[in-house]
């Protein structure tokens, strides 16, 4: 059974400017497609390390630094691939009880 409270998702990029915002919009769409209620925020890598989240999504080159900061950490290559992100999230979200 899926959890009832909203998932906290953090999208991360090196500087926290445009790419994390683009990824935020992609993540919101992917999570909606999966039927998961979520609050999505975006941040730069330094700020993200101090934030609490259930899921962290970001560029692969930065996700090694985010390992262990959230139950689910997902690296992405294409910040615009909504369907691909939904596929990447499905398994980990099922494992954590969000789906």
Backbone torsions as a table, in degrees:
resi	resn	phi	psi	omega
1	UNK	NA	132.9	-177.6
2	UNK	-72.2	147.5	176.7
3	UNK	-65.3	152.0	-175.6
4	UNK	-95.6	-22.4	-178.5
5	UNK	-82.8	154.0	-177.6
6	UNK	-63.4	141.9	176.0
7	UNK	-73.8	139.7	175.6
8	UNK	-101.1	118.4	-175.3
9	UNK	-121.1	138.6	179.0
10	UNK	-123.5	123.9	174.6
11	UNK	-100.8	134.9	-169.0
12	UNK	-128.4	141.3	168.5
13	UNK	-139.7	171.7	-175.2
14	UNK	-59.7	-41.7	-175.6
15	UNK	-109.2	-17.7	177.4
16	UNK	81.7	20.7	-178.5
17	UNK	-98.7	-117.7	-171.4
18	UNK	-66.5	-43.0	-172.6
19	UNK	-68.2	-35.0	178.1
20	UNK	-70.3	-30.0	176.7
21	UNK	-71.1	-41.9	175.9
22	UNK	-61.2	-45.3	179.5
23	UNK	-64.8	-33.5	176.3
24	UNK	-59.3	-47.1	179.9
25	UNK	-64.5	-39.9	177.6
26	UNK	-64.1	-43.3	-180.0
27	UNK	-64.1	-41.0	178.4
28	UNK	-59.3	-42.6	178.5
29	UNK	-66.5	-44.0	-179.1
30	UNK	-64.0	-43.3	179.7
31	UNK	-66.6	-37.7	175.9
32	UNK	-62.6	-42.8	177.9
33	UNK	-59.7	-33.8	179.4
34	UNK	-82.6	-7.5	-179.3
35	UNK	77.5	24.9	-178.5
36	UNK	-102.1	124.7	175.6
37	UNK	-77.8	125.3	-175.8
38	UNK	-146.7	152.3	170.2
39	UNK	-108.8	118.7	-175.6
40	UNK	-111.1	128.6	176.3
41	UNK	-123.2	156.8	176.3
42	UNK	-121.9	150.3	-177.7
43	UNK	-158.9	163.7	172.0
44	UNK	-79.7	165.4	-175.1
45	UNK	-57.6	-45.3	-178.0
46	UNK	-62.9	-46.6	178.8
47	UNK	-65.6	-40.9	-176.9
48	UNK	-60.2	-34.2	-179.3
49	UNK	-59.6	-25.9	-179.1
50	UNK	-99.6	6.4	-177.4
51	UNK	-104.1	147.8	176.5
52	UNK	-90.3	133.1	178.3
53	UNK	-151.6	155.2	173.1
54	UNK	-84.4	-32.7	-177.5
55	UNK	-137.1	135.3	173.2
56	UNK	-119.6	130.6	-179.4
57	UNK	-126.6	133.7	178.1
58	UNK	-171.4	-179.8	179.6
59	UNK	-64.1	138.8	-175.4
60	UNK	-51.8	-38.8	-177.0
61	UNK	-63.9	-17.6	180.0
62	UNK	-105.6	-15.4	-171.5
63	UNK	-72.7	-22.7	174.7
64	UNK	-59.7	-35.2	178.7
65	UNK	-74.2	-16.7	-177.9
66	UNK	-99.7	-7.4	179.6
67	UNK	-53.7	134.6	178.3
68	UNK	85.1	-5.4	179.9
69	UNK	-86.7	-14.1	-179.8
70	UNK	-151.3	156.4	177.5
71	UNK	-60.2	-30.5	179.7
72	UNK	-127.4	123.8	175.5
73	UNK	-126.1	121.5	-175.3
74	UNK	-122.6	128.1	175.4
75	UNK	-95.3	138.0	178.5
76	UNK	-127.2	151.4	176.3
77	UNK	-101.5	-39.3	-175.8
78	UNK	-110.4	107.1	-176.4
79	UNK	-69.9	-10.5	-178.4
80	UNK	-104.4	-3.6	-175.2
81	UNK	-86.1	85.5	-177.9
82	UNK	-62.6	-45.1	-179.4
83	UNK	-65.9	-41.0	178.5
84	UNK	-63.9	-40.0	178.4
85	UNK	-66.5	-40.3	177.3
86	UNK	-60.2	-41.3	177.6
87	UNK	-63.0	-42.7	-179.6
88	UNK	-65.9	-33.8	-177.1
89	UNK	-81.5	-28.9	-172.2
90	UNK	-52.7	-54.5	-177.3
91	UNK	-61.2	-53.6	179.5
92	UNK	-60.8	-35.7	178.9
93	UNK	-69.9	-35.2	174.9
94	UNK	-64.3	-43.9	179.8
95	UNK	-61.0	-35.7	-178.3
96	UNK	-88.3	-1.8	178.0
97	UNK	84.6	16.7	178.7
98	UNK	-89.7	-12.7	177.6
99	UNK	-124.7	NA	NA
